[in-house]
Amino acid sequence: MKLACVSVEEGIEEIALWDGEDVVLLGATWPEGSIQPDMMAVIRGGAAGISAARTAAGAAAKQPDLRRKCDGVQVLPPVPRPPRIFALARNYAAHAVEQGGAADRDRTFPQIFMKPPVGTLNHHQGVIPLGPASCFMDYEAELAVIIGRGGCGIPAEQALDHVFGYTVLNDISERRLHADREGREKAERDDFFDWLNGKWMDGSCPMGPCLATADAIPDPHALGITCHINGEKRQDALTGQMIHKVPDIIAFLSSYLTLEAGDVISTGTPAGVGKPRGKPLCEGDEVIATIEGIGTLINTVQRIG
């Protein structure tokens, strides 16, 4: 099942079934006495949340007036209020090489950083802003995991039981933040912090258009992932090429912190990003990230300052 958050009326968020080019609004047919018809409540509810959504979808299928074209509603992030967004750096060997790293990562640990949900979170058909500090904005199509059942010390062999679903995430990254600032005297580790701060730009975390529940994705490592810029294919890989697989990532993260329902873990990007090719995102670019079995996330780039 694919679920989305949409807004038909300004400021009103509604859970919907994602059905090809249509969405089916589920609020009016939501079963009474069950979990609230709110995406975060559904994610926290796990199996009970999915059951309520299935019941609502079955009833809504008999009411054609609840069906809308996707382009006729505002599609919101499918996880509208994630507690945290974790992301992996260099989790595909070919991407590590194109960024100047080593392909051999045997016996290494996942390299995990965070994107703050407030400010960075963006949505399908949302604008990726190029601000005054933007020097080299780049794209990174990624498979994102949505935690349904939290926990600490989760064994890898049980980790997929804690997954609510999956979505498409584009880890928009500013590659040359502060690089050309006049009068700057660099301090120790500035290069690392420039890279890290470049992950935090406004609107730099488009996500969506929907989420596929875990039962709809039997193997998260058997999915095609692509990214096109203005129709040109830049990234084309399989999620099975990631170095650290989803269960190991969850086990590693939960070994030192407690994961919560609604946490998002973006699993890294394959080769083909713009920096090694000297191709930054520019005003007017259309960025299309697609993951097989989930959907296509489309964003445009706009200069704002």
MARKEVEX-187883 format. One record per residue: x negated, y negated, z of N, C-alpha, C in turn. Coordinates in steps of 0.02 Angstrom, whole numbers, plus 50000, padded with zeros to 5 digits. Layout:
// residues N
XYZXYZXYZ
...
END
This chain:
// residues 305
499585005950000500005000050000499564993850000
499784988749963499424982449961499854977049992
499574973350039499944968150074499594961450063
499994956150064499734949350054500074944550101
499754938950112500064933250146500214927950093
500824925650092501004920550042501404914950076
501444909550040501864903850063502304901850005
502964902550015503454900449965503644893249978
503724891550042503844884650063503234882150101
503064875950090502464873050120502444874250196
501894877150219501794878050290502114884250320
502474888050280502804894150305502444900150276
502144904250321501764910150301502214916250304
502174920450252502594926350250502194932350226
502324938050255501994944150233502364946850173
501994949550125502294951850063501944958250039
502304962149999502024967749964501724965149899
501104966949885500774964949822500924970449771
501254968549716501494973549668501334971149598
500724972449576500524970349509500514962849502
500924960149458500964952849448501484949649492
501804953649535502334951249579502144952149652
502474948249694502474949549765503204950549786
503294954749837503964956049863503974953649935
504384948649950504404945750017504734950650065
504414951550123504634956750169504964954050232
504944947650243505214944850306505954946250316
506344945750262507064946450268507284953550281
506864958450265507054965450275506634968850329
506284964850367505844967750419506264971250472
506084977250492506494981050541506514977650609
507114976850635507204973750701506904978150755
506634974850806506354978450862505664981250851
505384979950793504714982450778504204976850789
503614977850765503084972850767503304966650729
503074960850750503254954550717503024954650644
503414951550599503224951350528502684946050516
502114947250545501534942750542500924947150527
500514945150479499974949450458499504951350515
499334946650558498874948250612499194953150661
499844952550672500194957350716500214964150683
500304964350618500324970750582499634974150586
499104970250577498434973150581498304975850651
498484971950702498394974350771498824980450785
499384980950751499844986450764499634993050734
499164992950687498914999150658499465003050622
499545009450640500025013750607500745011150615
500895008150673501565005450683501684999450637
501164995450627501224989650582501334991850510
500954996950488501034999450420501725002550411
501965006150462502625009150458503165003850450
503114998450489503604993050483503584989850414
502974988950387502914985950320503204990550267
503104997050274503385001750226504155001750228
504425001550288505155001250295505434994950263
505104989350276505324982950247505274983150171
504724986050146504624986250073505164990650040
505344996150072505875000350045506534996850040
506704992950092507334989150091507294983350042
506714980050038506644974349994506674976349920
506494982549905506514984849836507214984749807
507714984949851508414984949830508694977849824
508274972849837508504965849835508054961949786
508244961649723507824958349672507664951049688
508094947849727507984940749743507364939749787
507094945149816506504944549858505854945449818
505914946549754505324947449711505144940649680
504494939049682504244932949653503624934349610
503504930249560502894930749523502324928149567
501744931449562501174929449603500984922249591
501034920049527500834913149512501374908149531
501924910649560502454906149582502444904849656
501964907849692501894906849764501174904949779
501064902049837500374900949858500134907249894
499594910149869499314916149899498804913949951
498914915950013498484914050069497964919650080
497454918550121496994923950138497384929850167
497234935950147497614941750173497504943050246
496944940650273496834940650346496814933250365
497384930350383497414923050388497044920050447
496954923950500496614921450560496124926650589
495614928450551495154933550576494774930950637
494704935050689494314932750747493594931050727
493304935450683492614934350661492534937050590
492064934150554491874936650488491134938350491
490984944850488490294947150484490114948450411
489484947850394489274949250326488574952150325
488434956150275487784959350270487364956050216
486724955450231486234952850183485864958650151
485754958350086485334963050050485514970350064
486154971950053486374978850066486434982950003
486214980249946486144984049884485424983349861
485094988949845484384988849831484214984149773
484604984349719484444980149661484504972849678
484974971049721485034964049742484444962049786
484234966549830483644965049871483034963649827
482954967449774482384966549729482444959949691
483044958349665483104952049628483004945949672
483084946749738482974941249784482254941349812
481834945849785481144945949806480984950749862
481464955249879481354959949933481174966849908
481144971649953480964978449936481584982749928
481554987449880482124991949869482154997349922
481584999349947481565004849996481755002250065
482355004150088482595001850153482705007650200
482375013250187482445019050230482235017350301
482645019450349482505018450421482575011050442
482865006850399482994999950420483684999350450
483814993850485484474992350513484834987450467
485504987350469485874982250432485674975250455
485624970650406485484963650422486154959950420
486404958050478487084955350485487064948250509
487454943950476487544937050498488294935750501
488494929750520489194928050526489364921850485
489974921750460490254915850429490824913450475
490824907250497491364904950542492034904850504
492554908050531493194908150495493484901150485
493424896850535493694890050528493244886150481
493534883750427493154879750379492944883650318
492664889550327492434893350269492994897150234
493504899250271494024903650244494384900350185
494424904050131494734901650069495174907150042
495524906049988496034910749964496034911349889
496404916149864496504917149792496764910749760
496454908749705496614902649668496424896349707
496054897149761495814891249798495204888249764
495064882049781494504878449753493874879649794
493324881349762492674881549794492364874649787
492294870949843492064864049838491304863449832
491084859149787490384857149784490324850449820
490044850549880489984844449919489344840649905
489234835149940488634831049930487994834949943
488014839949987487404843750004487274849549957
487734850749909487664856549865487104855449814
486614859949814486074859749766486094865749719
486234871649747486264877749707486764882449739
487404881449722487934885649749487964892149709
488034897749744488004904249712488594908549733
488714913949698489274918549709489004925349732
489404929049770489234935849791489874939849800
490064943649751490664947849756490524953649804
490984954849851490854959849903491494963449923
491414969749944491954973449976491964971550050
492544969550074492624967750145493064972850180
492864974650240493214979450282493604975650335
494224977550347494634974350398494734979350455
494504977350514494574981750572495294981750597
495564987750609496234988350635496234989950710
495834994750728495774996650799495064995050822
495024990450869494364988350892494034993550936
493454991650961493114996151006492374994651010
492054997551059491334996951070491025003851069
490435004551040490105011051037490475015950994
490725013750937491105018150892490625022750855
490705029350860490275033950822490405033350747
489885034150708489965033550635490475038450608
490515044450636490975049450610491705047750626
491825043050670492505040850686492655033750661
492165030650629492215023550612492785021950564
492905026150514493425024650465494125024850497
494195028250554494835028250590494985021450619
494495017050623494585010350650494705005150596
494735007250533494835002650477495575002050461
495814995850458496504994650437496554994450361
496074991250330496104990650257495484987250229
495534985550165494974982750127495224976950084
494774972250071494944966750026494324964549988
494424959849942493874956949903493664950549938
493014949549944492744943449975492174940849932
492144934349924491594931249887491194927049936
490594929449951490154925949999489784920349963
490144914849954489854908949920489274906349963
488704905149931488094903549967487734897649936
487534892949977487124887349954486384889449960
486054890249904485384893149903484834888049919
484954881649910484414876849918484614871149966
484964872850018485184867850065484594863950094
484614857450091484104852950118483444853350081
483394857250027482754858349995482444851849969
482854847149946482584841049916482714834849958
482854835850022482984830050065482344825950075
482394819450063481814815150071481644814150145
480994813650159480774812150227480804818050274
480924823950248480974829750291480284832850303
480134834050366479544837850384479774844550410
479604849950374479874856450391479584859150456
480024862350495479834865350558479804872950549
479574876350600479534883550599480224886650587
480264891350541480864895250525481414891050491
481234885250465481734881250430482024884850370
481604888750335481854892250276482414897050294
482324900650351482844905250373483484901450391
483424896050428484024892450449484354888850391
483964886550341484284883750282484714889050247
484444895150242484824900650212485454902050253
485384902450319485954903950361486474898450358
486264892150365486744886650362487084886150294
486734888450242487024888450175487594893450166
487704897650215488274902350215488894899250246
488834893250274489364890450315489734884650282
489624883550218489924877750185490694878350184
491024872650183491754872650179491994876650118
492504880850129492804884650074492364890050046
491844892050083491354896750055491514904050068
492134905450089492324912450101493004913950070
493054913750003493674915949972493794923349986
494424925049998494604931850015495284933449985
495364939549958496024941349933495974944849865
496514944849827497144941349841497584944949893
497424951349903497824955549948497344960049986
497614964050030497224969350061497544975950043
497124980950032497364987750022497284991450088
497814994450112497764998150175497305004150166
497015006350222496505011550219496735017850185
497375019650193497635025750162497645025250086
497615019150059497615018149987496915018549957
496405018650001495705018949979495385024950013
495455030949983495185036950015494425036650026
494065033449979493345033049985493125025849968
492925021950018492725014950004492065014449967
491735020149956491085020149921491145022649850
491755022749823491875025249755492255020049714
492115013649726492485008249694492035004249648
492285002549590491924997949546491994990849571
491454986949566491464979949588491134975749535
491484970449513491224966049461491324958749480
490934954449449491044947249454490904944049386
491384940149364491324936449301491314928949315
490894925349280490884918049282491064915549212
491624912249207491874909749142491894915249089
492104921149111492174926749065491534930849054
490964928449079490334932049071490244936749131
490144943149117490044947949172489344946949200
489304945449265488674944449299488504950249347
489014953049379488914958449426489334964449405
489044970449409489404976449389489074982349425
489404985149474489094990349515489634994749545
489414999649583489855003949623489715002649696
490235002649737490135001549808489725007049840
489695012849809489285018249835488545016749832
488355011449797487645009549792487415005449852
487875003849898487655000149957487185004449999
486695001250030486185004850069486485007550133
486775003150172487105005150235487845005750220
488115011750230488805013150213489275010650269
489925010250253490415007350298490405010450367
490415017050375490405019950443489795017850483
489215017750449488595015950484488595008550504
488885004350463488914997250479489344996150541
489934999450542490384998750599490055001450662
489725007250657489395010150715488835005550740
488455002650694487904998250714488174991950748
488664988650718488944982550748489234983950817
489614989350822489964990850885489484993550938
488854994750919488374997050969488154991451016
488274985250993488064979551036488594974251046
489184975151016489744970651030490394974451021
490924971851050491574975051043491934972250983
492084976450935492474974350877493204973450896
493534968550864494234967050878494654968150815
495284969550825495754970150769495754963550730
495694963950666495684957950623494984955550606
494474958250640493794956650619493684958850547
493324954750510493164956250440492414957450434
492234962750400491524964450388491414964750313
491044960050286490884960050215490234963750204
490234968450158489714973650157489124972250110
489054966150087488484964450045488664964449971
488224961449931488364960549860487864964349817
488084966749759487614969949713487204964749674
486754967249632486334962849591486754958849542
486474953249519486804949249468486984942249491
486744940149550486914933449575486544928249533
486734921949542486494916649498485774914349510
485534914649572484884911649588484314914449546
484224921049542483654923649503483694921849428
484294920049404484404918449334484404910849322
484334907049376484354899749369485034897149348
485574900649371486244898849350486684897449411
486664891249437487104889649494487834888849471
488294889149518488984887449503489034879949489
489424878249438489494871249418490234869349418
490364862949420491054860549419491424863349359
492034865949373492444868649320492364876149309
491854879249340491754886449331492344890349360
492514895749326493004900449352492634906749375
492744908649438492394914249469492914919749481
492794925549451493274931049455492924937149484
493114939049544492834944949578493374950349582
493194956349559493674961849556493384968049589
493804971449629493614977949656494174982849639
493964988349609494424993549589494854995849648
495504996449636495954998949687496204993649735
495914987649731496124982249777496424976449737
496024973149696496294967649657495764962849632
495994957249605495564952249575495654945549610
495104942949634495084936549670494814931249622
495204926049610495034920849562494974914149597
494414910649585494314903949613493984899449560
494094892949569493764888049525493324883549567
492834880649535492344876449569492494869149553
492474865049605492644857949597492174853649638
491914848349606491484843549641491924838949684
491754838249748492154834049792491754828049819
491134827549802490754821849827490074821349794
END
